[in-house]
Amino acid sequence: DLVRSRGLGDVYKRQEGASLVRQAQRLHKATGSLQSQERFFHGRALIERGEYLQAVQLLQEALKLDSGASHAHNALGLAMWKQNLLEQAIPPLQQAMALSPNWTYPRNTLGLIYLEQRRYREAEQSFQSSIELNSDDSMAYHCLGQLYLLLARAQEAETQLLHAVEVNPGNAYAYETLGKLYQRQQQWVKAEEMFRLAIRLEPEETSFQVSLGELLQRAGRPEEAQSLFGRLVKQNPANPHILRAYAVFLAAQNNNAEAEKRFKQATQTSPHDPTLHVRFGLFLQ
């Protein structure tokens, strides 16, 4: 799965941003720019909470108040992407790039969309253009590493991922992708080291723990994987990504009744996830 980073810290910061803008409006006569910023901060926080429809509405209102707000265009594209509305996500991201040509974040998001659309050359160009603008853009190196990993260009993938963590040692997502690369190469110890480092850096990011659980299963340590998945499901009973991973693990252990239960829970929680339905169908078959 492509990395779509989330963080509770970002949610709180954006909620605080909206609150500060409201306070500024009380002190000064409200302007379109301030009202736009308030809606942007609120909408961006909603994206982090997964409330995409409400986020889109607020971000569109923000752009009506200030059509030149590149950050709002970028956030609108991000909200569309999170809903798998790939074609609808592209125009606002391109507008954000046009308004802020030196800002690499929308370029990287656009590249990830091209990656999902299998437009690999365009994705590579997007990531490389970000690196040309900012040679310390850890996210761009990471995205390029993801692309090369997908294309089975392991050496190039490792080079880019190591660049990502060199310029930003706190990039937990790049460590996770390195773990997936080493896992493919059956370098179990190195893969586990990368996953555990990612978890230490971002302990609230459950996808890292899922990756570790899948590694433990493939490395022939099912008891440890069972313990990890069981704890994750108990702590996150409505998380479809965790439920799907646990169901796949249970099926591999021939615990079919429990696997079916977890698949059903996952599809009820995320009824529009096509990958999940395919996995469930293959299990039933």
N, C-alpha and C positions, 0 to 999 in steps of 0.2 A: 504494500500500500504506500502511496505517496505521502510524504510528510506534510501534514497540515497542522502547524504548531499551534498550541493553545497554552494559556497560562493564567492561573487565577490572579497572579500579581498584576498582569496587564488589565484584567477586568477591573480590579480595584482602582488602578491608576486612571483608567478612562472614566469610571464613575466619578472619581474625584475631579477630573477635568471638567466634566459636565457641571458638577456642583460649583466649581470656581467660576465658570462662565456665568452661571445664574447669579452668583453674588456680584459679579462685575456689572451685570445688567441692572441690579438694584441700585448700584452706586452711580451709574451713568445712564444716560438715555439709551434705550435698547437700539441697536443697529442691526442691519441685515447680516453683517459679518458675524457679530456676536451670537445672534440667534442661530446662524448656520453652524457655528462652532459647537454650540450646545447640542444641537441635533446630531452632529458628527460624533461627539464623544459618547453620547447615549447610544447611538446606533452601533458604534464600534464595540462598546461593551456588550451589546446584545449579540453581536457576532460571536464573541468569545464564549457566551453562554449557550450558543446553538439556536438562538431565537432569530432565525434568518429573515423570515417574512416581515416581522416588525422592524428589523434592522433596515431592510430595503426601503420600507416606507419612510423612516426617519432620514435616511441618507438622501433619498430623492427630494424630501422637503429641504434638506440642507443645501442641495444644489440649486433648487429654485431660488433660494435666498442669496446664494453666492455661487454662480456657475463657474467661477475661476478657482474654486477650492480643490486643488489636486488631491489632497488627502481624502476628501469625500468621494471623489471619482474612484480612487484606488480602493477605498473601503467598499464601495458599491460593487466593484468588480470582484472583490474578495467574497462578498456575501453571495453573489451569483455562483461563483465557483464552488463554494461550500455546498450549494444545492445541486451541484452537477449540471448547472445551466451554463455549459462551457461557451457556446456561441454568444450568449447574452453577456457573459463576463468580459469578453474581449474589448468591446468598444469603450467602456469606462476606464479600463486599464490603459488603453492606448491614449485616451484623453489625458489621463494623469501623467503619462510620459511626455505628451506634448506640452503640458503646462509646466512640468518640472523635469526637464530633459536630463538633469544630472542625478536624479533620484533613482536608485537601482531597484528598490523594493517592487514597484509595479512591473519592471522588466522581468524580475525573477518569477513573479506570480504568473505573468503571461507565458514565460518559458515552461512552467509546470503544466499549464493548460495545454500548450502545444505537445508536451510530453504525453499527456493523457489522450490527445487526439492522434498520437503516433506521427506527428509532424516533427520528426526527430531533428532534421537539419535546422528548422526554424527555432526549435528549443535550444539547440546548441548555440546558435547565433545570439539568442537573447541572453543566455548566461555569459557568453564570452564578451558581449558588449557591456554587461554590468562590470565585469572584471577590468575591462579597459577604462571604464569610468572611475572605478575604485578598486585598486589592487588589494585592498584589505577587506573586500566583501566576502565574509565567510559563507554567507548564505549562497552566493553565486557559485563558489567552489563546491559547496555541498550539493547543490542542484546538478551541477555538471557531473559530479561523481555519481549521483543517482542515475543520470542518463547513461553514462558509460557502463554502469553495473547492469542496467536493463539490457544494454546492447552486447553484454558479455565481453566487454573490453576491460577486463579485470585490472590490468596493470595501470591503465589510464585512470580508472575509477579510484584505485588506491592513491595515486598521485594527487588527484584533486581533493580527495577526502582528507589526506594528510595536510594539504595546504589549508583546508577549512579549519582544522583544529590548531594549526600553527598560528594563524592570524587571530583566532578566537578560541583559546583553550576551554572556554565555557560553552561551546556549541555542542550541547548534548545530542542533538539530532544527527550531527555528523558522526559522532561516536557510535550511535546506533547503526547507522548505515555501514560504517566500517565493520561492526559486528556481523551484519548480514553478509558482507563480502567474505569475511573469514569463515563464516558458517558454510557458505557455498563451497569453500575450499577445504572443508572439514578440518579446519584449524580450530578445534573446539575450545582450547584454552584461551587463545587470543580473542575469539569471538565472545566468550563469557566475560573476559576482562573488559571488553568494550561496552557490553550491555550493562555490566554492573557500574562502570564509570558513568554512563548516561543516567542510570537510576540515581546515583549519588548527586549528580548535578541537578536533576529535575525529578525529585522523589514523587511529585504529584502526577507525573505523566505516566499514565497506566500502560500506554502502548509499549514503553520500554520493558516493563515487567512481562507483558505478553510475549515480546520477542525473546526474553530470557527463558520463559516457560517452554516456548517452542524449541529453543536450543537444547534445553535439558532433555526434552523428549527425544530429539533426534540423536543426541549424544548417548542415549541408552541409560538415562537416569529418570525413569518414569515416576518413581516415588517422590522425588524432589519436584518434578513438574506438577504432579497431582497436588502436592501441598501448596505450591505457589498459585496454581489456578483456583483451587478451592478457596484460598484466602482472598484472591482478587474478586471472585464472584460474590463472596459474602459481603465484601466492602462496596461493591459496585453492581448490585443486582439488576440494574436496568441498562447496563452498558453493552450495546450489541456487539462491539468489537471483542470484548472479553468473552461474552457468551458464545460467540462463533468459534473463537480459538479453543475454548474449553470443550465445546461440542466436538470439534475435530479431534482433539486429544482423546476424548472419551471413546469416540468411534474407533480410533486406532488401537485402543485398549480392549476393544470388543465389548464395551459397556454400552450396548445399543439403546437400551431403554432410557438410560440417563442422558445419552447423547441426543436422542430425539426430543426429550424434554427441554434441553438447553437450546436446541435449534428452534423449537417453537417459541420459546421465550424471546429469542433474538429477533425472529421475524415479527413478533407482536410489537416489539420495541422499535424496530426499524423496518416497517413494511415495504418501503420503496427502495431498498438496497438490492440491486440485481445480483451482485456477487454473492450475497448471503443466500438468496433464493436458489442460485445455481449450486452452491455447496450443499444446501439442504436436499435438493433434488438428487444430487449424486449420492448422498448418504442413503436416501430412501431406495434408490435403484440398487 
